[in-house]
Amino acid sequence: MLRGELHYETRSAKHADLAKLLDKRAIILRQSNELLERIRGSIYGAVQHQASRMSYVKRGRRTHFTRRGRGRRSPG
């Protein structure tokens, strides 16, 4: 049995099929939502990481937004 599956007391086979279909959909939706949350979290983390490596550099009157780091190739 799948997690979060409900037991249906239905009057007809058609109703049972519909209920099963809906349940399957609900499970798929839940899984995709969890996946989306995870993706969003990882993106947010990456953005935070980038922001932490950024720094302001003044050149003359202009202020530039540059990345500090160990060059382009090596991460960190």
PQR file with spaces between the fields and no chain letter, atoms N, CA, C, O and H, PARSE charges and radii, in Angstrom:
ATOM       1  N    MET     1       0.828   -1.208    0.000 -0.4000 1.5000
ATOM       2  CA   MET     1       0.000    0.000    0.000 -0.0000 2.0000
ATOM       3  C    MET     1       0.864    1.260    0.000  0.5500 1.7000
ATOM       4  O    MET     1       1.894    1.336    0.669 -0.5500 1.4000
ATOM       5  N    LEU     2       0.416    2.223   -0.758 -0.4000 1.5000
ATOM       6  CA   LEU     2       1.162    3.472   -0.829 -0.0000 2.0000
ATOM       7  C    LEU     2       0.912    4.309    0.411  0.5500 1.7000
ATOM       8  O    LEU     2      -0.120    4.190    1.070 -0.5500 1.4000
ATOM       9  H    LEU     2      -0.421    2.161   -1.302  0.4000 1.0000
ATOM      10  N    ARG     3       1.881    5.157    0.710 -0.4000 1.5000
ATOM      11  CA   ARG     3       1.742    6.039    1.858 -0.0000 2.0000
ATOM      12  C    ARG     3       0.662    7.081    1.564  0.5500 1.7000
ATOM      13  O    ARG     3       0.596    7.629    0.464 -0.5500 1.4000
ATOM      14  H    ARG     3       2.720    5.254    0.175  0.4000 1.0000
ATOM      15  N    GLY     4      -0.171    7.343    2.550 -0.4000 1.5000
ATOM      16  CA   GLY     4      -1.211    8.351    2.375 -0.0000 2.0000
ATOM      17  C    GLY     4      -2.400    7.844    1.590  0.5500 1.7000
ATOM      18  O    GLY     4      -3.234    8.631    1.141 -0.5500 1.4000
ATOM      19  H    GLY     4      -0.117    6.898    3.443  0.4000 1.0000
ATOM      20  N    GLU     5      -2.485    6.524    1.421 -0.4000 1.5000
ATOM      21  CA   GLU     5      -3.606    5.978    0.667 -0.0000 2.0000
ATOM      22  C    GLU     5      -4.820    5.856    1.586  0.5500 1.7000
ATOM      23  O    GLU     5      -4.701    5.490    2.755 -0.5500 1.4000
ATOM      24  H    GLU     5      -1.808    5.885    1.786  0.4000 1.0000
ATOM      25  N    LEU     6      -5.980    6.169    1.033 -0.4000 1.5000
ATOM      26  CA   LEU     6      -7.196    6.124    1.838 -0.0000 2.0000
ATOM      27  C    LEU     6      -8.006    4.888    1.490  0.5500 1.7000
ATOM      28  O    LEU     6      -7.866    4.325    0.404 -0.5500 1.4000
ATOM      29  H    LEU     6      -6.076    6.467    0.083  0.4000 1.0000
ATOM      30  N    HIS     7      -8.848    4.475    2.412 -0.4000 1.5000
ATOM      31  CA   HIS     7      -9.733    3.344    2.138 -0.0000 2.0000
ATOM      32  C    HIS     7     -11.090    3.887    1.742  0.5500 1.7000
ATOM      33  O    HIS     7     -11.670    4.724    2.434 -0.5500 1.4000
ATOM      34  H    HIS     7      -8.962    4.932    3.294  0.4000 1.0000
ATOM      35  N    TYR     8     -11.578    3.404    0.635 -0.4000 1.5000
ATOM      36  CA   TYR     8     -12.828    3.925    0.114 -0.0000 2.0000
ATOM      37  C    TYR     8     -13.948    2.907    0.266  0.5500 1.7000
ATOM      38  O    TYR     8     -13.773    1.722   -0.017 -0.5500 1.4000
ATOM      39  H    TYR     8     -11.106    2.724    0.073  0.4000 1.0000
ATOM      40  N    GLU     9     -15.095    3.386    0.716 -0.4000 1.5000
ATOM      41  CA   GLU     9     -16.298    2.563    0.700 -0.0000 2.0000
ATOM      42  C    GLU     9     -17.194    3.174   -0.359  0.5500 1.7000
ATOM      43  O    GLU     9     -17.914    4.139   -0.105 -0.5500 1.4000
ATOM      44  H    GLU     9     -15.237    4.349    0.946  0.4000 1.0000
ATOM      45  N    THR    10     -17.138    2.599   -1.542 -0.4000 1.5000
ATOM      46  CA   THR    10     -17.883    3.188   -2.651 -0.0000 2.0000
ATOM      47  C    THR    10     -19.019    2.270   -3.063  0.5500 1.7000
ATOM      48  O    THR    10     -18.967    1.059   -2.848 -0.5500 1.4000
ATOM      49  H    THR    10     -16.553    1.814   -1.748  0.4000 1.0000
ATOM      50  N    ARG    11     -20.037    2.859   -3.653 -0.4000 1.5000
ATOM      51  CA   ARG    11     -21.228    2.092   -4.019 -0.0000 2.0000
ATOM      52  C    ARG    11     -21.019    1.333   -5.318  0.5500 1.7000
ATOM      53  O    ARG    11     -21.552    0.237   -5.489 -0.5500 1.4000
ATOM      54  H    ARG    11     -20.078    3.843   -3.828  0.4000 1.0000
ATOM      55  N    SER    12     -20.253    1.902   -6.231 -0.4000 1.5000
ATOM      56  CA   SER    12     -20.102    1.238   -7.523 -0.0000 2.0000
ATOM      57  C    SER    12     -18.635    1.122   -7.900  0.5500 1.7000
ATOM      58  O    SER    12     -17.771    1.792   -7.335 -0.5500 1.4000
ATOM      59  H    SER    12     -19.820    2.793   -6.093  0.4000 1.0000
ATOM      60  N    ALA    13     -18.383    0.266   -8.857 -0.4000 1.5000
ATOM      61  CA   ALA    13     -17.014    0.056   -9.328 -0.0000 2.0000
ATOM      62  C    ALA    13     -16.484    1.338   -9.953  0.5500 1.7000
ATOM      63  O    ALA    13     -15.306    1.665   -9.810 -0.5500 1.4000
ATOM      64  H    ALA    13     -19.085   -0.278   -9.317  0.4000 1.0000
ATOM      65  N    LYS    14     -17.360    2.064  -10.647 -0.4000 1.5000
ATOM      66  CA   LYS    14     -16.971    3.313  -11.290 -0.0000 2.0000
ATOM      67  C    LYS    14     -16.461    4.293  -10.243  0.5500 1.7000
ATOM      68  O    LYS    14     -15.418    4.926  -10.413 -0.5500 1.4000
ATOM      69  H    LYS    14     -18.317    1.798  -10.763  0.4000 1.0000
ATOM      70  N    HIS    15     -17.222    4.404   -9.154 -0.4000 1.5000
ATOM      71  CA   HIS    15     -16.816    5.302   -8.079 -0.0000 2.0000
ATOM      72  C    HIS    15     -15.465    4.891   -7.505  0.5500 1.7000
ATOM      73  O    HIS    15     -14.614    5.731   -7.215 -0.5500 1.4000
ATOM      74  H    HIS    15     -18.068    3.890   -9.016  0.4000 1.0000
ATOM      75  N    ALA    16     -15.288    3.588   -7.350 -0.4000 1.5000
ATOM      76  CA   ALA    16     -14.030    3.088   -6.802 -0.0000 2.0000
ATOM      77  C    ALA    16     -12.872    3.477   -7.718  0.5500 1.7000
ATOM      78  O    ALA    16     -11.819    3.921   -7.259 -0.5500 1.4000
ATOM      79  H    ALA    16     -15.979    2.906   -7.585  0.4000 1.0000
ATOM      80  N    ASP    17     -13.091    3.301   -9.029 -0.4000 1.5000
ATOM      81  CA   ASP    17     -12.045    3.651   -9.997 -0.0000 2.0000
ATOM      82  C    ASP    17     -11.714    5.136   -9.918  0.5500 1.7000
ATOM      83  O    ASP    17     -10.548    5.532   -9.904 -0.5500 1.4000
ATOM      84  H    ASP    17     -13.946    2.941   -9.402  0.4000 1.0000
ATOM      85  N    LEU    18     -12.770    5.946   -9.866 -0.4000 1.5000
ATOM      86  CA   LEU    18     -12.569    7.391   -9.770 -0.0000 2.0000
ATOM      87  C    LEU    18     -11.773    7.743   -8.522  0.5500 1.7000
ATOM      88  O    LEU    18     -10.841    8.547   -8.557 -0.5500 1.4000
ATOM      89  H    LEU    18     -13.717    5.624   -9.877  0.4000 1.0000
ATOM      90  N    ALA    19     -12.169    7.119   -7.420 -0.4000 1.5000
ATOM      91  CA   ALA    19     -11.506    7.403   -6.155 -0.0000 2.0000
ATOM      92  C    ALA    19     -10.034    7.032   -6.236  0.5500 1.7000
ATOM      93  O    ALA    19      -9.169    7.774   -5.770 -0.5500 1.4000
ATOM      94  H    ALA    19     -12.926    6.466   -7.392  0.4000 1.0000
ATOM      95  N    LYS    20      -9.757    5.872   -6.834 -0.4000 1.5000
ATOM      96  CA   LYS    20      -8.367    5.424   -6.974 -0.0000 2.0000
ATOM      97  C    LYS    20      -7.577    6.417   -7.815  0.5500 1.7000
ATOM      98  O    LYS    20      -6.448    6.777   -7.485 -0.5500 1.4000
ATOM      99  H    LYS    20     -10.459    5.269   -7.212  0.4000 1.0000
ATOM     100  N    LEU    21      -8.200    6.851   -8.914 -0.4000 1.5000
ATOM     101  CA   LEU    21      -7.542    7.791   -9.819 -0.0000 2.0000
ATOM     102  C    LEU    21      -7.204    9.087   -9.077  0.5500 1.7000
ATOM     103  O    LEU    21      -6.091    9.605   -9.169 -0.5500 1.4000
ATOM     104  H    LEU    21      -9.118    6.558   -9.182  0.4000 1.0000
ATOM     105  N    LEU    22      -8.196    9.593   -8.340 -0.4000 1.5000
ATOM     106  CA   LEU    22      -7.995   10.830   -7.588 -0.0000 2.0000
ATOM     107  C    LEU    22      -6.887   10.666   -6.557  0.5500 1.7000
ATOM     108  O    LEU    22      -6.057   11.554   -6.364 -0.5500 1.4000
ATOM     109  H    LEU    22      -9.100    9.173   -8.265  0.4000 1.0000
ATOM     110  N    ASP    23      -6.893    9.512   -5.900 -0.4000 1.5000
ATOM     111  CA   ASP    23      -5.885    9.258   -4.883 -0.0000 2.0000
ATOM     112  C    ASP    23      -4.494    9.258   -5.510  0.5500 1.7000
ATOM     113  O    ASP    23      -3.549    9.835   -4.972 -0.5500 1.4000
ATOM     114  H    ASP    23      -7.568    8.791   -6.057  0.4000 1.0000
ATOM     115  N    LYS    24      -4.396    8.594   -6.665 -0.4000 1.5000
ATOM     116  CA   LYS    24      -3.114    8.531   -7.363 -0.0000 2.0000
ATOM     117  C    LYS    24      -2.642    9.942   -7.689  0.5500 1.7000
ATOM     118  O    LYS    24      -1.477   10.291   -7.501 -0.5500 1.4000
ATOM     119  H    LYS    24      -5.163    8.125   -7.102  0.4000 1.0000
ATOM     120  N    ARG    25      -3.587   10.747   -8.188 -0.4000 1.5000
ATOM     121  CA   ARG    25      -3.258   12.134   -8.534 -0.0000 2.0000
ATOM     122  C    ARG    25      -2.773   12.914   -7.328  0.5500 1.7000
ATOM     123  O    ARG    25      -1.808   13.674   -7.402 -0.5500 1.4000
ATOM     124  H    ARG    25      -4.534   10.464   -8.341  0.4000 1.0000
ATOM     125  N    ALA    26      -3.465   12.708   -6.212 -0.4000 1.5000
ATOM     126  CA   ALA    26      -3.105   13.421   -4.985 -0.0000 2.0000
ATOM     127  C    ALA    26      -1.684   13.058   -4.565  0.5500 1.7000
ATOM     128  O    ALA    26      -0.897   13.918   -4.170 -0.5500 1.4000
ATOM     129  H    ALA    26      -4.250   12.091   -6.152  0.4000 1.0000
ATOM     130  N    ILE    27      -1.372   11.760   -4.660 -0.4000 1.5000
ATOM     131  CA   ILE    27      -0.032   11.301   -4.276 -0.0000 2.0000
ATOM     132  C    ILE    27       1.018   11.921   -5.192  0.5500 1.7000
ATOM     133  O    ILE    27       2.059   12.392   -4.733 -0.5500 1.4000
ATOM     134  H    ILE    27      -2.012   11.061   -4.981  0.4000 1.0000
ATOM     135  N    ILE    28       0.727   11.915   -6.502 -0.4000 1.5000
ATOM     136  CA   ILE    28       1.677   12.492   -7.464 -0.0000 2.0000
ATOM     137  C    ILE    28       1.886   13.975   -7.170  0.5500 1.7000
ATOM     138  O    ILE    28       3.013   14.469   -7.178 -0.5500 1.4000
ATOM     139  H    ILE    28      -0.119   11.532   -6.874  0.4000 1.0000
ATOM     140  N    LEU    29       0.781   14.675   -6.912 -0.4000 1.5000
ATOM     141  CA   LEU    29       0.866   16.100   -6.592 -0.0000 2.0000
ATOM     142  C    LEU    29       1.733   16.337   -5.369  0.5500 1.7000
ATOM     143  O    LEU    29       2.575   17.234   -5.348 -0.5500 1.4000
ATOM     144  H    LEU    29      -0.135   14.274   -6.906  0.4000 1.0000
ATOM     145  N    ARG    30       1.511   15.510   -4.342 -0.4000 1.5000
ATOM     146  CA   ARG    30       2.277   15.680   -3.114 -0.0000 2.0000
ATOM     147  C    ARG    30       3.761   15.503   -3.400  0.5500 1.7000
ATOM     148  O    ARG    30       4.595   16.279   -2.933 -0.5500 1.4000
ATOM     149  H    ARG    30       0.827   14.780   -4.359  0.4000 1.0000
ATOM     150  N    GLN    31       4.079   14.463   -4.179 -0.4000 1.5000
ATOM     151  CA   GLN    31       5.486   14.198   -4.486 -0.0000 2.0000
ATOM     152  C    GLN    31       6.104   15.358   -5.259  0.5500 1.7000
ATOM     153  O    GLN    31       7.219   15.789   -4.964 -0.5500 1.4000
ATOM     154  H    GLN    31       3.401   13.833   -4.558  0.4000 1.0000
ATOM     155  N    SER    32       5.361   15.866   -6.262 -0.4000 1.5000
ATOM     156  CA   SER    32       5.910   16.949   -7.075 -0.0000 2.0000
ATOM     157  C    SER    32       6.087   18.215   -6.238  0.5500 1.7000
ATOM     158  O    SER    32       7.036   18.974   -6.437 -0.5500 1.4000
ATOM     159  H    SER    32       4.455   15.516   -6.502  0.4000 1.0000
ATOM     160  N    ASN    33       5.156   18.435   -5.292 -0.4000 1.5000
ATOM     161  CA   ASN    33       5.289   19.594   -4.407 -0.0000 2.0000
ATOM     162  C    ASN    33       6.546   19.493   -3.554  0.5500 1.7000
ATOM     163  O    ASN    33       7.272   20.470   -3.373 -0.5500 1.4000
ATOM     164  H    ASN    33       4.386   17.818   -5.130  0.4000 1.0000
ATOM     165  N    GLU    34       6.791   18.282   -3.028 -0.4000 1.5000
ATOM     166  CA   GLU    34       7.993   18.082   -2.220 -0.0000 2.0000
ATOM     167  C    GLU    34       9.242   18.351   -3.054  0.5500 1.7000
ATOM     168  O    GLU    34      10.194   18.981   -2.594 -0.5500 1.4000
ATOM     169  H    GLU    34       6.201   17.488   -3.175  0.4000 1.0000
ATOM     170  N    LEU    35       9.213   17.859   -4.289 -0.4000 1.5000
ATOM     171  CA   LEU    35      10.350   18.054   -5.188 -0.0000 2.0000
ATOM     172  C    LEU    35      10.578   19.544   -5.444  0.5500 1.7000
ATOM     173  O    LEU    35      11.708   20.030   -5.397 -0.5500 1.4000
ATOM     174  H    LEU    35       8.439   17.347   -4.663  0.4000 1.0000
ATOM     175  N    LEU    36       9.487   20.256   -5.714 -0.4000 1.5000
ATOM     176  CA   LEU    36       9.585   21.695   -5.957 -0.0000 2.0000
ATOM     177  C    LEU    36      10.183   22.421   -4.761  0.5500 1.7000
ATOM     178  O    LEU    36      11.040   23.293   -4.909 -0.5500 1.4000
ATOM     179  H    LEU    36       8.569   19.861   -5.751  0.4000 1.0000
ATOM     180  N    GLU    37       9.716   22.047   -3.569 -0.4000 1.5000
ATOM     181  CA   GLU    37      10.247   22.667   -2.355 -0.0000 2.0000
ATOM     182  C    GLU    37      11.751   22.447   -2.262  0.5500 1.7000
ATOM     183  O    GLU    37      12.510   23.359   -1.934 -0.5500 1.4000
ATOM     184  H    GLU    37       9.020   21.338   -3.449  0.4000 1.0000
ATOM     185  N    ARG    38      12.168   21.210   -2.558 -0.4000 1.5000
ATOM     186  CA   ARG    38      13.590   20.886   -2.467 -0.0000 2.0000
ATOM     187  C    ARG    38      14.387   21.721   -3.461  0.5500 1.7000
ATOM     188  O    ARG    38      15.443   22.262   -3.130 -0.5500 1.4000
ATOM     189  H    ARG    38      11.552   20.469   -2.824  0.4000 1.0000
ATOM     190  N    ILE    39      13.861   21.821   -4.702 -0.4000 1.5000
ATOM     191  CA   ILE    39      14.553   22.591   -5.741 -0.0000 2.0000
ATOM     192  C    ILE    39      14.659   24.051   -5.319  0.5500 1.7000
ATOM     193  O    ILE    39      15.714   24.675   -5.430 -0.5500 1.4000
ATOM     194  H    ILE    39      13.003   21.382   -4.971  0.4000 1.0000
ATOM     195  N    ARG    40      13.523   24.585   -4.825 -0.4000 1.5000
ATOM     196  CA   ARG    40      13.509   25.983   -4.402 -0.0000 2.0000
ATOM     197  C    ARG    40      14.550   26.214   -3.310  0.5500 1.7000
ATOM     198  O    ARG    40      15.268   27.213   -3.319 -0.5500 1.4000
ATOM     199  H    ARG    40      12.666   24.078   -4.735  0.4000 1.0000
ATOM     200  N    GLY    41      14.617   25.275   -2.376 -0.4000 1.5000
ATOM     201  CA   GLY    41      15.585   25.384   -1.292 -0.0000 2.0000
ATOM     202  C    GLY    41      17.003   25.422   -1.806  0.5500 1.7000
ATOM     203  O    GLY    41      17.817   26.227   -1.354 -0.5500 1.4000
ATOM     204  H    GLY    41      14.034   24.463   -2.369  0.4000 1.0000
ATOM     205  N    SER    42      17.304   24.536   -2.769 -0.4000 1.5000
ATOM     206  CA   SER    42      18.674   24.475   -3.283 -0.0000 2.0000
ATOM     207  C    SER    42      19.018   25.747   -4.048  0.5500 1.7000
ATOM     208  O    SER    42      20.132   26.260   -3.947 -0.5500 1.4000
ATOM     209  H    SER    42      16.642   23.882   -3.137  0.4000 1.0000
ATOM     210  N    ILE    43      18.046   26.255   -4.818 -0.4000 1.5000
ATOM     211  CA   ILE    43      18.283   27.500   -5.559 -0.0000 2.0000
ATOM     212  C    ILE    43      18.547   28.641   -4.585  0.5500 1.7000
ATOM     213  O    ILE    43      19.481   29.425   -4.760 -0.5500 1.4000
ATOM     214  H    ILE    43      17.140   25.839   -4.900  0.4000 1.0000
ATOM     215  N    TYR    44      17.702   28.721   -3.546 -0.4000 1.5000
ATOM     216  CA   TYR    44      17.846   29.774   -2.550 -0.0000 2.0000
ATOM     217  C    TYR    44      19.227   29.698   -1.908  0.5500 1.7000
ATOM     218  O    TYR    44      19.891   30.718   -1.719 -0.5500 1.4000
ATOM     219  H    TYR    44      16.944   28.084   -3.404  0.4000 1.0000
ATOM     220  N    GLY    45      19.653   28.480   -1.576 -0.4000 1.5000
ATOM     221  CA   GLY    45      20.971   28.280   -0.980 -0.0000 2.0000
ATOM     222  C    GLY    45      22.072   28.768   -1.898  0.5500 1.7000
ATOM     223  O    GLY    45      23.013   29.431   -1.461 -0.5500 1.4000
ATOM     224  H    GLY    45      19.113   27.652   -1.730  0.4000 1.0000
ATOM     225  N    ALA    46      21.948   28.432   -3.190 -0.4000 1.5000
ATOM     226  CA   ALA    46      22.964   28.829   -4.159 -0.0000 2.0000
ATOM     227  C    ALA    46      23.037   30.345   -4.264  0.5500 1.7000
ATOM     228  O    ALA    46      24.122   30.923   -4.324 -0.5500 1.4000
ATOM     229  H    ALA    46      21.183   27.893   -3.544  0.4000 1.0000
ATOM     230  N    VAL    47      21.870   30.984   -4.285 -0.4000 1.5000
ATOM     231  CA   VAL    47      21.823   32.442   -4.382 -0.0000 2.0000
ATOM     232  C    VAL    47      22.481   33.077   -3.162  0.5500 1.7000
ATOM     233  O    VAL    47      23.256   34.027   -3.282 -0.5500 1.4000
ATOM     234  H    VAL    47      20.988   30.515   -4.237  0.4000 1.0000
ATOM     235  N    GLN    48      22.160   32.537   -1.985 -0.4000 1.5000
ATOM     236  CA   GLN    48      22.770   33.049   -0.759 -0.0000 2.0000
ATOM     237  C    GLN    48      24.287   32.925   -0.834  0.5500 1.7000
ATOM     238  O    GLN    48      25.019   33.840   -0.456 -0.5500 1.4000
ATOM     239  H    GLN    48      21.531   31.766   -1.888  0.4000 1.0000
ATOM     240  N    HIS    49      24.749   31.770   -1.333 -0.4000 1.5000
ATOM     241  CA   HIS    49      26.183   31.510   -1.446 -0.0000 2.0000
ATOM     242  C    HIS    49      26.838   32.547   -2.350  0.5500 1.7000
ATOM     243  O    HIS    49      27.878   33.114   -2.015 -0.5500 1.4000
ATOM     244  H    HIS    49      24.155   31.026   -1.640  0.4000 1.0000
ATOM     245  N    GLN    50      26.205   32.788   -3.512 -0.4000 1.5000
ATOM     246  CA   GLN    50      26.733   33.773   -4.455 -0.0000 2.0000
ATOM     247  C    GLN    50      26.822   35.142   -3.785  0.5500 1.7000
ATOM     248  O    GLN    50      27.831   35.840   -3.889 -0.5500 1.4000
ATOM     249  H    GLN    50      25.360   32.328   -3.784  0.4000 1.0000
ATOM     250  N    ALA    51      25.739   35.508   -3.096 -0.4000 1.5000
ATOM     251  CA   ALA    51      25.675   36.827   -2.472 -0.0000 2.0000
ATOM     252  C    ALA    51      26.777   36.978   -1.428  0.5500 1.7000
ATOM     253  O    ALA    51      27.350   38.055   -1.263 -0.5500 1.4000
ATOM     254  H    ALA    51      24.920   34.941   -3.012  0.4000 1.0000
ATOM     255  N    SER    52      27.063   35.886   -0.728 -0.4000 1.5000
ATOM     256  CA   SER    52      28.090   35.967    0.312 -0.0000 2.0000
ATOM     257  C    SER    52      29.468   36.179   -0.307  0.5500 1.7000
ATOM     258  O    SER    52      30.371   36.715    0.335 -0.5500 1.4000
ATOM     259  H    SER    52      26.598   35.011   -0.862  0.4000 1.0000
ATOM     260  N    ARG    53      29.621   35.748   -1.576 -0.4000 1.5000
ATOM     261  CA   ARG    53      30.931   35.904   -2.217 -0.0000 2.0000
ATOM     262  C    ARG    53      31.053   37.206   -2.993  0.5500 1.7000
ATOM     263  O    ARG    53      32.107   37.490   -3.563 -0.5500 1.4000
ATOM     264  H    ARG    53      28.887   35.312   -2.098  0.4000 1.0000
ATOM     265  N    MET    54      29.998   37.993   -3.021 -0.4000 1.5000
ATOM     266  CA   MET    54      30.042   39.263   -3.735 -0.0000 2.0000
ATOM     267  C    MET    54      30.629   40.352   -2.843  0.5500 1.7000
ATOM     268  O    MET    54      30.542   40.279   -1.617 -0.5500 1.4000
ATOM     269  H    MET    54      29.142   37.762   -2.558  0.4000 1.0000
ATOM     270  N    SER    55      31.218   41.344   -3.462 -0.4000 1.5000
ATOM     271  CA   SER    55      31.709   42.457   -2.658 -0.0000 2.0000
ATOM     272  C    SER    55      31.694   43.730   -3.494  0.5500 1.7000
ATOM     273  O    SER    55      31.765   43.692   -4.722 -0.5500 1.4000
ATOM     274  H    SER    55      31.289   41.403   -4.457  0.4000 1.0000
ATOM     275  N    TYR    56      31.600   44.840   -2.806 -0.4000 1.5000
ATOM     276  CA   TYR    56      31.620   46.127   -3.489 -0.0000 2.0000
ATOM     277  C    TYR    56      33.057   46.580   -3.696  0.5500 1.7000
ATOM     278  O    TYR    56      33.897   46.466   -2.804 -0.5500 1.4000
ATOM     279  H    TYR    56      31.542   44.871   -1.808  0.4000 1.0000
ATOM     280  N    VAL    57      33.321   47.095   -4.888 -0.4000 1.5000
ATOM     281  CA   VAL    57      34.647   47.633   -5.164 -0.0000 2.0000
ATOM     282  C    VAL    57      34.471   49.032   -5.730  0.5500 1.7000
ATOM     283  O    VAL    57      33.738   49.229   -6.699 -0.5500 1.4000
ATOM     284  H    VAL    57      32.638   47.188   -5.613  0.4000 1.0000
ATOM     285  N    LYS    58      35.134   49.989   -5.132 -0.4000 1.5000
ATOM     286  CA   LYS    58      35.035   51.358   -5.638 -0.0000 2.0000
ATOM     287  C    LYS    58      36.139   51.613   -6.651  0.5500 1.7000
ATOM     288  O    LYS    58      37.323   51.423   -6.374 -0.5500 1.4000
ATOM     289  H    LYS    58      35.729   49.830   -4.345  0.4000 1.0000
ATOM     290  N    ARG    59      35.715   52.054   -7.844 -0.4000 1.5000
ATOM     291  CA   ARG    59      36.701   52.466   -8.839 -0.0000 2.0000
ATOM     292  C    ARG    59      36.339   53.888   -9.253  0.5500 1.7000
ATOM     293  O    ARG    59      35.400   54.110  -10.017 -0.5500 1.4000
ATOM     294  H    ARG    59      34.753   52.208   -8.069  0.4000 1.0000
ATOM     295  N    GLY    60      37.089   54.826   -8.744 -0.4000 1.5000
ATOM     296  CA   GLY    60      36.747   56.217   -9.023 -0.0000 2.0000
ATOM     297  C    GLY    60      35.443   56.557   -8.330  0.5500 1.7000
ATOM     298  O    GLY    60      35.311   56.387   -7.118 -0.5500 1.4000
ATOM     299  H    GLY    60      37.853   54.646   -8.123  0.4000 1.0000
ATOM     300  N    ARG    61      34.468   57.044   -9.113 -0.4000 1.5000
ATOM     301  CA   ARG    61      33.184   57.393   -8.521 -0.0000 2.0000
ATOM     302  C    ARG    61      32.226   56.218   -8.507  0.5500 1.7000
ATOM     303  O    ARG    61      31.303   56.151   -7.695 -0.5500 1.4000
ATOM     304  H    ARG    61      34.576   57.182  -10.097  0.4000 1.0000
ATOM     305  N    ARG    62      32.472   55.274   -9.445 -0.4000 1.5000
ATOM     306  CA   ARG    62      31.528   54.159   -9.564 -0.0000 2.0000
ATOM     307  C    ARG    62      31.817   53.051   -8.569  0.5500 1.7000
ATOM     308  O    ARG    62      32.969   52.790   -8.222 -0.5500 1.4000
ATOM     309  H    ARG    62      33.221   55.328  -10.105  0.4000 1.0000
ATOM     310  N    THR    63      30.757   52.405   -8.118 -0.4000 1.5000
ATOM     311  CA   THR    63      30.911   51.247   -7.243 -0.0000 2.0000
ATOM     312  C    THR    63      30.567   50.000   -8.036  0.5500 1.7000
ATOM     313  O    THR    63      29.461   49.881   -8.564 -0.5500 1.4000
ATOM     314  H    THR    63      29.822   52.617   -8.400  0.4000 1.0000
ATOM     315  N    HIS    64      31.497   49.082   -8.121 -0.4000 1.5000
ATOM     316  CA   HIS    64      31.261   47.857   -8.880 -0.0000 2.0000
ATOM     317  C    HIS    64      30.961   46.699   -7.947  0.5500 1.7000
ATOM     318  O    HIS    64      31.443   46.625   -6.817 -0.5500 1.4000
ATOM     319  H    HIS    64      32.395   49.179   -7.692  0.4000 1.0000
ATOM     320  N    PHE    65      30.142   45.800   -8.472 -0.4000 1.5000
ATOM     321  CA   PHE    65      29.754   44.613   -7.735 -0.0000 2.0000
ATOM     322  C    PHE    65      30.599   43.473   -8.272  0.5500 1.7000
ATOM     323  O    PHE    65      30.357   43.011   -9.388 -0.5500 1.4000
ATOM     324  H    PHE    65      29.750   45.860   -9.391  0.4000 1.0000
ATOM     325  N    THR    66      31.573   43.009   -7.522 -0.4000 1.5000
ATOM     326  CA   THR    66      32.429   41.956   -8.068 -0.0000 2.0000
ATOM     327  C    THR    66      32.375   40.716   -7.204  0.5500 1.7000
ATOM     328  O    THR    66      31.962   40.756   -6.045 -0.5500 1.4000
ATOM     329  H    THR    66      31.769   43.384   -6.616  0.4000 1.0000
ATOM     330  N    ARG    67      32.803   39.613   -7.797 -0.4000 1.5000
ATOM     331  CA   ARG    67      32.863   38.364   -7.048 -0.0000 2.0000
ATOM     332  C    ARG    67      34.262   38.154   -6.528  0.5500 1.7000
ATOM     333  O    ARG    67      35.229   38.233   -7.285 -0.5500 1.4000
ATOM     334  H    ARG    67      33.138   39.581   -8.738  0.4000 1.0000
ATOM     335  N    ARG    68      34.381   37.885   -5.233 -0.4000 1.5000
ATOM     336  CA   ARG    68      35.683   37.452   -4.776 -0.0000 2.0000
ATOM     337  C    ARG    68      35.657   35.937   -4.775  0.5500 1.7000
ATOM     338  O    ARG    68      34.612   35.325   -4.557 -0.5500 1.4000
ATOM     339  H    ARG    68      33.595   37.820   -4.617  0.4000 1.0000
ATOM     340  N    GLY    69      36.797   35.343   -5.017 -0.4000 1.5000
ATOM     341  CA   GLY    69      36.839   33.893   -5.033 -0.0000 2.0000
ATOM     342  C    GLY    69      38.211   33.433   -5.430  0.5500 1.7000
ATOM     343  O    GLY    69      39.157   34.219   -5.495 -0.5500 1.4000
ATOM     344  H    GLY    69      37.646   35.841   -5.195  0.4000 1.0000
ATOM     345  N    ARG    70      38.310   32.156   -5.694 -0.4000 1.5000
ATOM     346  CA   ARG    70      39.607   31.611   -6.083 -0.0000 2.0000
ATOM     347  C    ARG    70      39.686   31.438   -7.589  0.5500 1.7000
ATOM     348  O    ARG    70      40.118   30.397   -8.085 -0.5500 1.4000
ATOM     349  H    ARG    70      37.542   31.518   -5.641  0.4000 1.0000
ATOM     350  N    GLY    71      39.270   32.457   -8.304 -0.4000 1.5000
ATOM     351  CA   GLY    71      39.325   32.367   -9.753 -0.0000 2.0000
ATOM     352  C    GLY    71      38.072   31.705  -10.298  0.5500 1.7000
ATOM     353  O    GLY    71      37.155   31.359   -9.552 -0.5500 1.4000
ATOM     354  H    GLY    71      38.920   33.303   -7.902  0.4000 1.0000
ATOM     355  N    ARG    72      38.052   31.536  -11.608 -0.4000 1.5000
ATOM     356  CA   ARG    72      36.841   31.033  -12.241 -0.0000 2.0000
ATOM     357  C    ARG    72      36.710   29.532  -12.127  0.5500 1.7000
ATOM     358  O    ARG    72      35.620   29.001  -11.915 -0.5500 1.4000
ATOM     359  H    ARG    72      38.797   31.817  -12.213  0.4000 1.0000
ATOM     360  N    ARG    73      37.842   28.852  -12.271 -0.4000 1.5000
ATOM     361  CA   ARG    73      37.780   27.390  -12.357 -0.0000 2.0000
ATOM     362  C    ARG    73      37.448   26.740  -11.017  0.5500 1.7000
ATOM     363  O    ARG    73      36.474   25.998  -10.893 -0.5500 1.4000
ATOM     364  H    ARG    73      38.727   29.284  -12.443  0.4000 1.0000
ATOM     365  N    SER    74      38.276   27.033  -10.019 -0.4000 1.5000
ATOM     366  CA   SER    74      38.101   26.330   -8.744 -0.0000 2.0000
ATOM     367  C    SER    74      36.990   26.979   -7.931  0.5500 1.7000
ATOM     368  O    SER    74      37.005   28.192   -7.722 -0.5500 1.4000
ATOM     369  H    SER    74      39.067   27.636  -10.120  0.4000 1.0000
ATOM     370  N    PRO    75      36.036   26.195   -7.476 -0.5600 1.5000
ATOM     371  CA   PRO    75      34.916   26.762   -6.727  0.2800 2.0000
ATOM     372  C    PRO    75      35.293   27.123   -5.295  0.5500 1.7000
ATOM     373  O    PRO    75      36.368   26.758   -4.819 -0.5500 1.4000
ATOM     374  N    GLY    76      34.439   27.814   -4.638 -0.4000 1.5000
ATOM     375  CA   GLY    76      34.694   28.183   -3.255 -0.0000 2.0000
ATOM     376  C    GLY    76      35.142   29.612   -3.140  0.5500 1.7000
ATOM     377  O    GLY    76      35.402   30.091   -2.036 -0.5500 1.4000
ATOM     378  H    GLY    76      33.565   28.110   -5.025  0.4000 1.0000
